[in-house]
Amino acid sequence: MKRILFIAFFICCALQLYSADLQEAPVRLDIREAEKQIYTVESPISLQLHLRNQSAAPYLFELAANKVFNIELEVTNLYNEGLPASEKYIKEKSSKQQVYYRDIRLLPEEEFSFYIQVDDFISIDAPGIYFIRAKFHPNLGTGEALISNTLTVHIHPSGSDKSELKDIIDMEVDQVLKREQLPPDEVIEYMLTARQQEEWDKFILYLDVEQLMLQNRLKEAEYRRSSEQERVRMVNEYRTLLQNEEVENDILIKPVDFTVVKTVYTAQEAEVLVDEEFRYPDYTEKRHYLYYLHRLEGYWTIYKYQVLGQETR
């Protein structure tokens, strides 16, 4: 029994170190939609892959003319089932051919982007919600790969009624992630842990996205003069922007550590004070966040927050 516990402890430590290495990777790989649009099963999905050298030294890599020799895509559905590789990908990878590539050198803080088509790698042949993650092999399949963020894509049925599709998607999400009646401090812990692990659906689960969006005065003004249909569109769009880290919002910054300091609440309103720590190459920063929650339909949700102060060391 002692030996089993020791092995389990060793594995946990190794996983934590591996996770830390990913967080502090000198080169960052991001994926995003090349163009925001409504996808159907027949629609091509074009992705932009974005490399940024965050280190103090030049970064060298080989970029193949045929990107299947650099890129792997992992696509899963709501039930965490992986999708199969496309026939085109299997054929390209297994064929004996000369690989043409060019050497690219990124200086510190330099960026480089290129584009791929999802169906060159993976077959998506049914409507639903899918999660896409990329692995980039800088040395054409040898050495350590860079791992991207996870992108959420909704695939609509061809010619379907969009309101009908929304009901289907909401039902599927409900089956996988359900809110629980957690106290306010545990809601904050759940949200921050999800952010650390980049589990975006869990991160969003206890957010009142509409109220967070309305903290922006320009968004609020646009929202007030919009129709009900436009308001729904705005909220859904803002939710996607949050998940893709495409808005300047302090709630998106990933903490390396956090501590709940104080919780105060009544029957319908709550405030949770949290110390959050962020690590940068040259310093560590601690910020004091105050989260505001209200109880909606029996569940505590985060509708506003403030950054009260910060310290560096």
C-alpha positions as CSV (number, residue, x, y, z in Angstrom):
1,M,0.0,0.0,0.0
2,K,2.8,2.4,0.9
3,R,4.5,1.7,-2.4
4,I,1.2,2.4,-4.3
5,L,0.8,5.7,-2.4
6,F,4.4,6.7,-3.2
7,I,3.9,6.0,-6.9
8,A,0.7,8.0,-7.0
9,F,2.4,10.9,-5.2
10,F,5.3,10.8,-7.6
11,I,2.9,10.8,-10.6
12,C,1.0,13.8,-9.2
13,C,4.2,15.8,-8.7
14,A,5.3,15.0,-12.2
15,L,2.0,16.1,-13.6
16,Q,2.2,19.4,-11.7
17,L,5.7,20.0,-13.0
18,Y,4.6,19.2,-16.5
19,S,1.7,21.6,-16.2
20,A,4.0,24.4,-14.8
21,D,6.3,23.9,-17.8
22,L,3.4,24.4,-20.2
23,Q,2.3,27.6,-18.4
24,E,5.8,29.0,-18.6
25,A,6.5,27.9,-22.2
26,P,8.9,30.4,-23.9
27,V,6.9,30.2,-27.1
28,R,3.1,30.5,-27.1
29,L,0.8,28.8,-29.6
30,D,-2.7,30.2,-30.1
31,I,-5.4,29.0,-32.4
32,R,-8.4,31.1,-33.4
33,E,-11.0,31.2,-36.2
34,A,-9.7,32.9,-39.3
35,E,-13.1,34.4,-39.8
36,K,-16.1,34.5,-37.5
37,Q,-19.0,32.8,-39.2
38,I,-21.9,30.3,-38.8
39,Y,-20.7,26.8,-39.7
40,T,-22.6,23.9,-41.1
41,V,-21.4,20.3,-41.7
42,E,-20.5,21.3,-45.2
43,S,-18.6,24.5,-44.3
44,P,-14.8,24.6,-44.3
45,I,-13.4,25.7,-41.0
46,S,-10.3,27.9,-41.4
47,L,-8.0,28.4,-38.4
48,Q,-5.2,30.9,-37.8
49,L,-2.3,29.5,-35.9
50,H,-0.3,32.2,-34.1
51,L,3.2,31.7,-32.7
52,R,4.7,34.3,-30.3
53,N,8.3,34.1,-28.9
54,Q,8.0,35.2,-25.3
55,S,11.6,34.2,-24.4
56,A,14.7,36.4,-24.4
57,A,16.4,34.3,-27.1
58,P,15.7,33.7,-30.8
59,Y,13.4,30.7,-31.6
60,L,14.2,28.6,-34.6
61,F,11.7,26.2,-36.2
62,E,11.1,24.4,-39.5
63,L,7.8,25.1,-41.3
64,A,6.7,22.6,-43.9
65,A,5.0,23.5,-47.1
66,N,2.5,20.8,-46.3
67,K,1.4,21.6,-42.8
68,V,0.4,18.0,-41.9
69,F,4.1,17.5,-41.1
70,N,4.0,20.2,-38.5
71,I,0.5,20.1,-37.1
72,E,-1.7,17.6,-35.3
73,L,-5.3,18.5,-34.4
74,E,-7.2,17.0,-31.5
75,V,-11.0,17.4,-31.9
76,T,-13.4,16.1,-29.3
77,N,-17.2,16.3,-28.9
78,L,-19.2,17.1,-25.7
79,Y,-18.7,13.6,-24.5
80,N,-14.9,13.9,-24.8
81,E,-14.8,11.4,-27.7
82,G,-12.0,12.1,-30.2
83,L,-12.9,12.4,-33.9
84,P,-11.0,10.4,-36.5
85,A,-8.4,11.8,-38.8
86,S,-9.5,12.7,-42.3
87,E,-8.7,10.4,-45.3
88,K,-6.6,13.2,-46.7
89,Y,-4.5,13.5,-43.6
90,I,-3.9,9.7,-43.4
91,K,-3.0,9.6,-47.0
92,E,-0.6,12.6,-46.8
93,K,1.1,11.3,-43.6
94,S,1.6,7.8,-44.8
95,S,2.8,8.6,-48.3
96,K,6.5,8.5,-49.1
97,Q,7.4,12.0,-50.3
98,Q,10.1,14.6,-49.9
99,V,9.2,17.2,-47.3
100,Y,9.8,20.7,-48.4
101,Y,10.2,23.2,-45.6
102,R,11.8,26.6,-44.7
103,D,13.7,27.7,-41.6
104,I,12.1,30.5,-39.6
105,R,13.7,32.5,-36.9
106,L,11.6,34.4,-34.4
107,L,13.4,37.1,-32.4
108,P,12.1,37.9,-28.8
109,E,8.6,39.2,-28.8
110,E,8.2,38.5,-32.6
111,E,5.1,36.8,-33.9
112,F,4.3,34.5,-36.8
113,S,0.9,33.3,-38.2
114,F,-0.3,30.8,-40.8
115,Y,-3.5,29.2,-41.7
116,I,-4.9,25.6,-42.0
117,Q,-8.2,24.0,-42.9
118,V,-9.6,21.6,-40.2
119,D,-10.9,19.1,-42.8
120,D,-7.3,18.6,-44.0
121,F,-6.7,17.0,-40.6
122,I,-10.0,15.8,-39.1
123,S,-13.4,14.7,-40.4
124,I,-16.4,16.5,-38.7
125,D,-19.5,15.0,-40.3
126,A,-22.2,15.7,-37.7
127,P,-23.6,18.9,-36.1
128,G,-22.8,19.7,-32.5
129,I,-20.2,21.4,-30.3
130,Y,-16.6,20.5,-30.8
131,F,-13.4,21.4,-29.0
132,I,-10.3,21.9,-31.1
133,R,-6.7,21.9,-29.9
134,A,-3.5,22.0,-32.0
135,K,0.0,20.5,-31.5
136,F,2.8,22.2,-33.4
137,H,6.0,20.2,-34.0
138,P,8.7,22.7,-34.7
139,N,11.1,20.1,-36.0
140,L,8.8,18.2,-38.3
141,G,7.6,15.5,-35.9
142,T,10.7,15.2,-33.8
143,G,11.3,16.8,-30.4
144,E,8.8,18.4,-28.0
145,A,5.5,19.9,-29.4
146,L,3.9,23.2,-28.6
147,I,0.3,22.8,-27.4
148,S,-2.3,25.5,-28.1
149,N,-5.4,26.8,-26.3
150,T,-8.7,24.9,-26.9
151,L,-11.2,26.5,-29.3
152,T,-14.9,25.8,-29.1
153,V,-16.8,25.5,-32.5
154,H,-20.5,25.1,-33.0
155,I,-21.5,23.1,-36.2
156,H,-25.0,23.7,-37.3
157,P,-27.2,21.3,-39.3
158,S,-27.6,22.2,-42.9
159,G,-30.7,24.3,-43.5
160,S,-31.8,24.0,-39.9
161,D,-33.8,26.5,-37.9
162,K,-31.3,28.3,-35.7
163,S,-33.6,28.5,-32.7
164,E,-34.1,24.8,-33.0
165,L,-30.4,24.2,-33.0
166,K,-29.9,26.4,-30.0
167,D,-32.3,24.3,-28.0
168,I,-30.4,21.1,-29.1
169,I,-27.0,22.7,-28.1
170,D,-28.3,23.9,-24.7
171,M,-29.7,20.5,-24.0
172,E,-26.3,18.8,-24.9
173,V,-24.3,21.2,-22.7
174,D,-26.8,20.7,-19.9
175,Q,-26.2,16.9,-20.0
176,V,-22.4,17.4,-19.6
177,L,-22.1,20.4,-17.3
178,K,-24.7,21.2,-14.7
179,R,-24.6,24.0,-12.2
180,E,-24.6,22.9,-8.6
181,Q,-25.9,24.9,-5.6
182,L,-22.4,25.9,-4.4
183,P,-21.8,28.6,-1.8
184,P,-20.2,31.8,-3.2
185,D,-16.6,31.1,-2.2
186,E,-16.8,27.6,-3.8
187,V,-18.2,29.2,-7.0
188,I,-15.1,31.5,-7.2
189,E,-12.8,28.6,-6.5
190,Y,-14.5,26.5,-9.2
191,M,-14.2,29.4,-11.7
192,L,-10.5,30.2,-11.0
193,T,-9.5,26.5,-11.0
194,A,-11.2,26.1,-14.4
195,R,-9.3,29.2,-15.7
196,Q,-6.0,27.7,-14.5
197,Q,-6.7,24.5,-16.4
198,E,-8.2,26.3,-19.4
199,E,-11.5,24.5,-19.1
200,W,-13.5,27.2,-20.8
201,D,-17.0,25.7,-20.4
202,K,-16.4,25.3,-16.7
203,F,-15.0,28.8,-16.5
204,I,-18.1,30.3,-18.1
205,L,-20.6,28.1,-16.1
206,Y,-21.0,30.4,-13.1
207,L,-20.5,33.7,-15.0
208,D,-23.4,36.1,-15.7
209,V,-22.0,36.9,-19.1
210,E,-24.7,39.5,-19.9
211,Q,-24.0,41.5,-16.7
212,L,-20.2,41.2,-17.2
213,M,-20.5,42.6,-20.7
214,L,-22.6,45.5,-19.5
215,Q,-19.8,46.7,-17.3
216,N,-18.4,48.1,-20.5
217,R,-20.1,51.4,-21.1
218,L,-20.0,51.2,-24.9
219,K,-21.4,47.7,-24.9
220,E,-24.1,48.8,-22.4
221,A,-25.1,51.7,-24.7
222,E,-25.3,49.5,-27.7
223,Y,-27.3,46.8,-25.7
224,R,-29.9,49.4,-24.5
225,R,-30.8,50.5,-28.0
226,S,-30.8,46.9,-29.5
227,S,-33.7,44.6,-30.2
228,E,-34.1,41.4,-28.2
229,Q,-32.7,39.4,-31.0
230,E,-29.6,41.6,-31.2
231,R,-29.1,41.5,-27.4
232,V,-29.0,37.7,-27.5
233,R,-26.5,37.9,-30.4
234,M,-24.3,40.3,-28.4
235,V,-24.3,38.1,-25.3
236,N,-23.4,35.0,-27.3
237,E,-20.7,36.9,-29.1
238,Y,-19.2,38.2,-25.9
239,R,-19.3,34.7,-24.4
240,T,-17.3,33.5,-27.4
241,L,-14.8,36.4,-27.1
242,L,-14.3,35.5,-23.4
243,Q,-13.6,31.8,-24.3
244,N,-11.2,32.8,-27.0
245,E,-9.4,35.4,-24.8
246,E,-10.2,38.1,-27.3
247,V,-11.3,40.8,-24.9
248,E,-9.3,42.9,-22.5
249,N,-10.7,41.7,-19.3
250,D,-8.9,41.1,-16.0
251,I,-11.0,38.1,-15.2
252,L,-9.3,36.3,-18.0
253,I,-5.8,36.6,-16.6
254,K,-4.7,33.1,-15.4
255,P,-3.5,33.0,-11.8
256,V,-0.7,30.6,-10.7
257,D,-2.2,30.6,-7.2
258,F,-5.1,32.1,-5.4
259,T,-6.5,32.3,-1.8
260,V,-10.1,33.2,-0.8
261,V,-9.6,35.8,2.0
262,K,-13.1,36.8,3.0
263,T,-16.8,36.0,2.0
264,V,-19.8,38.1,3.0
265,Y,-23.3,37.3,1.7
266,T,-27.0,37.8,2.3
267,A,-29.8,35.7,0.8
268,Q,-29.4,37.2,-2.7
269,E,-26.1,39.1,-2.8
270,A,-22.5,38.0,-2.0
271,E,-19.0,39.5,-2.1
272,V,-15.8,37.3,-2.2
273,L,-12.4,38.8,-1.7
274,V,-9.5,36.8,-3.3
275,D,-5.8,37.2,-3.4
276,E,-4.5,36.0,-6.8
277,E,-0.9,35.5,-7.8
278,F,0.4,36.0,-11.4
279,R,3.9,35.0,-12.5
280,Y,5.8,36.8,-15.2
281,P,9.4,36.3,-16.5
282,D,10.9,39.0,-14.3
283,Y,8.5,39.3,-11.4
284,T,5.5,38.0,-9.5
285,E,2.4,40.1,-9.0
286,K,-0.3,39.7,-6.4
287,R,-3.7,41.3,-7.0
288,H,-6.7,41.7,-4.7
289,Y,-10.0,40.8,-6.5
290,L,-13.4,41.5,-5.1
291,Y,-16.1,39.4,-6.9
292,Y,-19.8,40.2,-6.7
293,L,-22.3,37.4,-7.0
294,H,-26.1,37.3,-7.1
295,R,-28.4,34.3,-6.7
296,L,-30.2,33.5,-10.0
297,E,-32.7,30.6,-10.1
298,G,-31.1,29.2,-6.9
299,Y,-27.5,29.4,-8.2
300,W,-24.8,31.9,-7.3
301,T,-23.3,33.6,-10.4
302,I,-20.6,36.2,-10.8
303,Y,-21.9,39.4,-12.3
304,K,-19.2,42.0,-11.5
305,Y,-15.7,42.2,-10.1
306,Q,-13.1,44.8,-9.1
307,V,-9.3,44.8,-8.8
308,L,-8.7,46.6,-5.5
309,G,-4.9,46.7,-5.6
310,Q,-1.7,44.9,-6.5
311,E,1.8,44.2,-5.2
312,T,4.9,43.1,-7.1
313,R,8.1,41.3,-6.0
